[in-house]
Amino acid sequence: MVGRATAYSLMPRAVSSFLQAAPPSGSKPLPDFGEIPPSASGITWVHTAGLSFSKYLPETAGAGCAFLDYDNDGWMDIYLVNSGKCDFYTPPQRLRNALYHNNRDGTFTDVTEKAGVTGNAYGMGVAVGDYDNDGFPDIYVTQYAQGILYHNNGDGTFTDVTAQAGVCTPGWSTSAVWFDYDNDGRLDLFVLQFAQLDKTIWCGNKLSGERWYCHPSFYKPMPCWLFHNNGDGTFTDVSKASGIDRSLAKGWGVVAADINNDGWMDLFVGNDTVPNFLFVNRGNGRFDEIGALSGVGYNPLGRARSGMGVDACDYDQDGWMDLFVANIDHERFSLYHNDRDETFTDVAPAFGIASGTLLLSGMGQKFFDYDNDGNSDLLLCNGHPELNVDKMVPGVTYAEPMMLYRNTGRGFEDVSKQSGPVFSKRIAGRGLAVGDFDNDGSVDALVSVSNDAPILLRNNRGSQNHWLGIHLVGRKCNRDAVGAKMTYRAGDLERHQFKVGGGSYLSYHDPRIVLGLGPRTKIDWLEVKWPQPSGSSERLKNLPIDRYIKIVEGEGQWK
């Protein structure tokens, strides 16, 4: 143990007392998730979709969001992606992305221009990772028609290094993920492409002249990109050599996780109108795409669905990573249980998730323990891509409510209605990121809304239980420790969590992991199994609770 006070060790559960006062005696309790208005947070930025008469498909898709600590002060900042000028859209006034600095008092300050991360095209999503292991997170923004890599200079500013880094992605990129596919201790970059945007395609009612957005099946699928980190600030495009480019995508969401426990990070991709991909990493620089063989590629009738956001989590604590994908209305969402032989079984019908999402179109989602009871729950944001869907499909609307499924330890329970007014609000939800912006141990959420202001949600439920927040720092492995496994015991509770890469839709999350303890007031031990190349394990005891700590690979202690 290190007794020195740090930005992490000074964050007990009481730190948020000045951020959210307790309700007066006799008043209604706070909702599990409370919406923080822009007047309180200072986040005044609004997304602009650039909706047009011509109905270009990217107008329906964006945009993403992220929690990140860009200045390493121990508090989560926020990044929001906007559309922008491109060959089909010229905004009447300049549009830009937004970086908001956390003021540590529940408010945020816009520092975008000073930081130099405005974006330069029609923005889609964001991926955050420290690719050069210098201790400062870098930002990759997916865009149409060219992605952009911002290197963090460590002084509050960023530099566009896309060209010199060699990560140019001409086309329509959507989600991206940082992960170490070859276990050399450096983060590599996977970038998902949606389709070839053919602007000559016309869809609508030719008699009336009314146009609508073309179904994704009209567009040509395209290959994805995989960039190998060379360790000198540059990358090599290994899409072909790895086998990644052999599978043509219409991809929206991606998550990196080790699905077969072989020590190599795999990729699960949610595709729209083509089968979902499961790229299994064979450890020799090559990937096998086994989506159809594994049971995650198609629905039970052998049809491809409209996959949007995806995530991975060992929801039942059997030691194997399970998968989740959200689909469009009438296609049902899927929770794939890992059968431990590179195949999966969809258990969403058994848990009521399939029927509960029948009329919804899922976008962003994330597994996390919102109530800190030790079980991973599931938060979903929804919204149909077609503005006029209510005129086309009975019972389906463009704006849709969010949903929250609580993991009971025996299955999932829909607790949306009792978790706050925000779950009765209908929105055109897109990206969803989770992160503890007020450092009270209750993991909060950020939702991007198409053509509207984002929604910042404070979690008021998690602080009712005990917790420990962990910031892992790799030394031999990648600094972000993507791929690490943490196991902990607190009395009768023993749980483990895997640190995945990415997940959700166009978004990125707080890199720290919060371990829920329920009512227990002591952690017996915590074991960290670091990713390769070391693959070593460290067991720590005498840990505090209700605060954040930092664990550095190889030091055998916490800070």
N, C-alpha and C positions, 0 to 999 in steps of 0.2 A: 504493500500500500504506500501511496505517496500522499503526505498530508498537506502539501502546498496548495493554496487556494488557486483555482483556475477558473476559466470561463465555464467549465463544466461542473466543477465541484461546488460552485455557488448557486446551484439551481435546484433547491428543494421544492417540494410541492407548494409551499407558500409563496413562491415567486410570482404567481399569477394573482395574488390577492388584490393588487392595485389595478389589474387588468379587468377582472370580472368580480365585482363585489357580490357577496352572498346575498340571496334574497331576504328581505325583512321577514321576521317571524310572522307566520300566518299567511304569507303571500304564496302564490303558485311557485312550485319548484322550477328551476331552469330546465329547458328542454335538453335532451341528450345532445342535440346539435342545434346551435343558435346561429342565425344569419347575422353577420356584422355588416351594417350598411356602409356605403362609401364615405358618408359623413363622419363615421367613427374611425374607419381604417385609414382613410386618406387615399384609397385606391380609386381614382376617378377615371382611369383609362377604360375605354369601351371598344369592344371588337367591332370591326366593320367587315361584312362579308362581301360587299361589292355586288349585291344582287342586281341582275340585269335582265332585260327583256330577252336576250339571247340564251339565257339559262346554261351557262357553262358549269360543268359538274363540280369543279373545285369550290364554287360558291357555297355548296351544301356541306362541305367537309370540315372546315376549320372551326376552331383552332385549338392548339394545345396549351399547356401551362406546366409550371415546375416550381417546386420548392428547392432551394439551394442556398448554401452559405458561401456566397461568392467572396466575402472578405474575411472569412475564418474568425468571426467574432463570437461564434457559438450560437447564433440566432439565425433562423431560417428566413431568407429573403425570398422574393417571388419574381418569377419571369413569366410574361404573357406574350403570346404570339399573335400577330395581326396579319391581315392580308396586305397587299401592296401592289405597286405598279408591275405589270407584266404585259404580255402581248395580247391579252384579251380584256385587260382592265386598266384604265387610267383614272385613279381617284381624283375627285374634284379638289381635294386638298391632301397634303402630305400625310401618309399614314406611317406608323411605326410600331414596333414591338415595345414592350415596357419592362424595365427592371426596377423593382421596388425594394429599397433598403429597409430592413426591419429596425425600427427605432427603439425596440425593447420595451415599449409601453403599450403595445396593442395597435400602434399606428405605423404607417409606412411612408417613405419619401421616394418620389420618382427620381432616379439617378441615371436614366437611360442615356441621355445625351452625353453626360460626363463619362459614362462607362463605355460608350461607343458600340452599343449592341442593338441598334435600331432595326436591323434587318434590311434587305435590299431587293426583295421580290415578293411574290404572293405566298405568305408564310403558312405553314401547316403545323409542324410539331417541334418538339425540343427534346434533346437528350443531353444529360450532364455527366461529365466524368473527367477525372484528372489523368489525362492521357500521357503527360510527361512526368508524372510522379513528383511534381514540385510542391505539392501541398495545396494548390489552389485549383478549384474545379473549373473546367473549361466547358464551353457551350457549343453544341452542334444544333443548328436550326434547319429543319427540312422545309423546302419551299418548292414552288413551281416558279421558274423552271431551272433552278440551281440552288443546291444547299449551300450552307455557309458555316465554317468553323471559326469560332471566336476563341483565341487563346487568352487565358487569364494572365495578365501581367503582374498580378500580386500587389498592385497599388490602387485598386479600384477601377482600373480600366482594362479593356480587352482590345485585341488586335485581330483583324480578319486575316487568317493565315491559310485560307482554303487552297489557293493555288500552290503556294510553296510546300504545303503539307501533302498535297497530292490526293485530296479527297473530293475532287469535283464530281458532282452527280447531276449531269444534265438530264432533265426530265422532271417528272412529277413525283417527288419523294414525300413520304408521309411520316411514318414512325421510324425511329432509329434506336439503337441500343449499344452501349459500351459494355464489352465483356472480353475476357482473356481467353480466346478460343484455343490457343496453343500452349497455354500454361508457362509462358516465358516471363511472367511478372509485369506485363504491360497491357493496358487496355487496347483492344482492337475495336473497330467500328463496323457495325452492320447497319445498312440503310435500306429501308423497305421502299419499293416503288409501287405506285398504284396501277397506272395504265398509261398508254400512249394517248394523250389528249388530242383527239381529232375535233377541231373546232368547226368542221363542215357538217357534222352530223346534226340533223334536224329532227326533233321529236315534239309531237303535239297534235292538235286538231287542225288539219289543213283546211277544213271547211270554215272554221271560225277564225283561224289564224292564231289561236291560243297556243303558246308553247309551254312545255314542261321539261323538267330535267330528264335526260335520257337514262334509261336503265343501264347499270354498269356492264351488262352483257354486250352492249353495243361497242365497247371499247376493247382494244387489243391489249392483252396482258404483257407485262414486261419483266425482265429479270431484276433481281435485287443486287446490291453491292456488298462485298465484304472487303474491308481494308485492313491489312496487317500492319501493326505498329512496328516500325523499324528501330525505335529507340533513340532516334536522333531528331525527332520533330517531324519526320516524314512518314508516309504510309505507302504501302504497295497494294495495288488492286489485285486481290487473289480470288475474285469472284469465279473466274473460270477454273483456276487450278484447284479450288476447293470443291467444285461441283455445285456451288450455290446458284450459278447462273443458268443451270440446266432446267430449273423449275421456274416457269413464268407466273408471276404474281399479279394479283389485284389486291394488294395488301393494305391493311389499316393499322393493325396492332401487332406488336412483337414483344416477347419476353424471353430472357435467357435464363435457363435453369438446367441442372443436371438431372435428367429424367430417369436414368438407369444406374445411378450411383457408381459410375466408373471413373469419376474424377475429372470428366471433361464436360464443359458447358455446352448444352444443346439450345436450339431455338424453336419456339412455337410461334407460328404466324397465323393471324386471322385474315382470311381472304374473302373477297366479295365476288360471288358467282363462279369462282373456281375453288377447288378443294383447299382446305387449310393445309399448311405445311408443318411437318415436324422434322426439322433438320437435326439428325442425330450425329454428334461429333464422334468420329471413330479414332481420334487421337493421332492421326497421321497426316493432319492438315486437310483432311477431306470429310465431307458430310454426306450422309445418306438421307434422302427425303423419304420418310416412311409414313406420311400422314394417312394415306388410305389403308396401308397394312396395319397401322396401329389402332385404327378405329376413330381417329379424330378428324379425318379429312372430310367425311360426308355425313349426312343425316342417316337414320336407320334405313331409309328407302334408297340409299345410294345416290343422293342428290347433293350437289354443292349448295351451300347456303350463303347468306350475306354476312360473313364474319366481320365484326368490328374490333372492339377492344379485347385483349386477352390478358390472362395473368396465370401465375403458378404459385402453388402453396401446398404444403402437406397439411391439409385441413383436418385429417383424422389421426395425425401423429403416429402413422405406421412406419415412418422413415423413408417414404417415397413421395416424390413430388407429383401432385395432381394438377390438372389444367382446367382453365375456365375460358369460355368464349361467349361473347354477347353477339346476338344476331338481330336481324330486322324483324318486324312484326310477323306473326303467324309462323315463325320458324323456331321459336323457343330457344332459350339460352341453354348452354350445356356445361355441366360440371363433370369432367372426366376423371374418374378414379383410376389411379395407377395400379395395374394388375401385376406389376413387377417383372414383366417379360417383354417390355417395349410395346405392350398393348394397353388399351384403356377402355373402361366401361362408363357410359353416361349415366350418372346417378341423379341428375337434376330432376327427372320425374318423381323419383322416390322422395325427394326432399321438398317438393312443391315449388321448386324454382322454375321448372319448365312451364307449369300451368300459370304461375304467378306473373310470368313475363310474356305470355302469349301475344298480347296486343301491344307490347312495347318494342321499341327499337333501341337496343343498348349501344352505348358508345364507350365512355370511360368507366372503369371499375378497378377496385383494388381490394385484396385481402389484407386486413390488419385487425388487431385486437382493440376495438374501440372502447370496450369497457374494462380492459385490463384484468380479465378473469383467467387469462392463460390460453384462450381459444381464439383462433383467427376467424374474424367475421368478414362479411362481404358488403361493400358499399357500391352502389350502381348509380350512374347518371344516364339519362335516356333522352332521346329526341329524334324524331323522324327526319331523314334528309330531304324529303319532298315537302315543300311549303303547302301545297294544295292536296295533301294526302287525304284529308277529311272529305274531299269531294269524290275521291276515288275508291276508298276502302272503308266500309262501314265500321264504326267503333274505333277507328285509329285516328289519332290527332298528331299534328306537327309538334306541338309542345307537350311534354310528358313529365310525370313526376319521377323524382328520384326514389330509390328503394334501398332498404337496409335489412340484411339478413344476419341475424345473430346466431353464432355457432354455439349450440347448447352442449356440445361434447358428444351428442348422440345424433346430431343432424342440424339442419338450419331452420330457423323460425323467422318469419317475416314480422319485423317489429317496426316497420316504417311508420304506421299510423300513430304510434305512441312515442315516437322519437323526436317530434318537433314539427312546427308548422311548415318548415321548408319542404317536408315530404308530401305536403298537399299542394305545393306550388308547381305549376306546369311550366317547364322551360325547354328550350331547344338545347339541351345539354350536349356537350362534345367532350373535351378533355377533362380528366379528373386526376388530381394529384393529392397525396396525403403527406402531412408533415406537421410537426409540433411547433407552431410558430411562436407560442408563448411559453414554451419550455416548462409546462406544468405536468408533463407526462401523459396527458390526454392528446392523442394524435388527432389533429384537425384535418380539414379537407378544403381544397380549392377546386372550383368547378368553372370551366370556361363555357360560355354560352354564345351560340352563334348570333352574330349581329346584335350583341347586347353586352351589358356589363358582366364581369365575372362575379361569382358568388364565393365569399369567404365564410367558412363555417367553423365556429369554435365548438370543440368537443367539451361538454360539461359533465360527461358520464365517467370518463376514465379516472378522474381524480377521486372518485368514490372508492377506488381500490388502490393497493400499493403496486409499485412498479420500479423498474430500473432501466434507464436508458443507456444504450451502448453505442459509442462511436469507435468503430474498428479502424485501425490504421495499419495497412500492410507495409512490410519492409522488403521481404523477398518476393512475396506475392504482389499483385497489383495493389496500389495504395488504397483504393476504394474497398478492397477486400470482397469484391463481387465473387460469389461462389463459396463464401465462408459458411460454416454451420456452427450454431451456438446451442448448447444443451445446458439446462439448468435445473436444479432441484430446490424446492422450498417446501420442506415438510412432506406432505402427501402429494404435492404437485411436482411432476417432472415433465418438462416440455423441451422441444427443440425448435429452432427457427433457422431457415436457410436464407441467405442473402442473395436474392435474385437480381438480375439486371433488367431494368425497365419495367414493363407491364403497364396496363391501362390502354389508353387511346391517345396517341400524340403527346404524351406527358411523361414527367419524371418526378421522383419522390425524394423526400427527406432521406439522406443516406444512413441516418442513425436507426437503430432498431430498439423498440421499447418492449421489454419483457414484462408481461402482466403476472401479478402475484395473487390477485384476489385479496382476501383479508389477511393473508400471511405477512408477518412482519420481519421475516428473516430469510435470506437466501443461503442455503447450505453450501452450494458450490456452483460455479459456472465453468463450463469447458468450451473453449473455442478451438475448432478445427479449421486451420487456415487453408486457403486454396494452394494449389501447386504454384511455383515449383517446390516450395518447402513441404507443404502438406502436413506440417507439424501440428501437434495439439498442446494446449496449455490449459491447466485447471487452476482456477483462482478461488480463494475463500476469503472470509472476512470482508464481504462486500457490503457497501451501504445500500439503502433503498431510498426511493422517492427522490432521485436525482440523476443527473447524467454523468457518466464517467467515460474516459478514453482508455482504450486498451491497444497498445502498440505491439505488433508481432515480435516475438522473441524476448520481450522484457519481463514476462511472467508476473506482471503487477498492473494495477490500474492507477490512473491519474485523475 
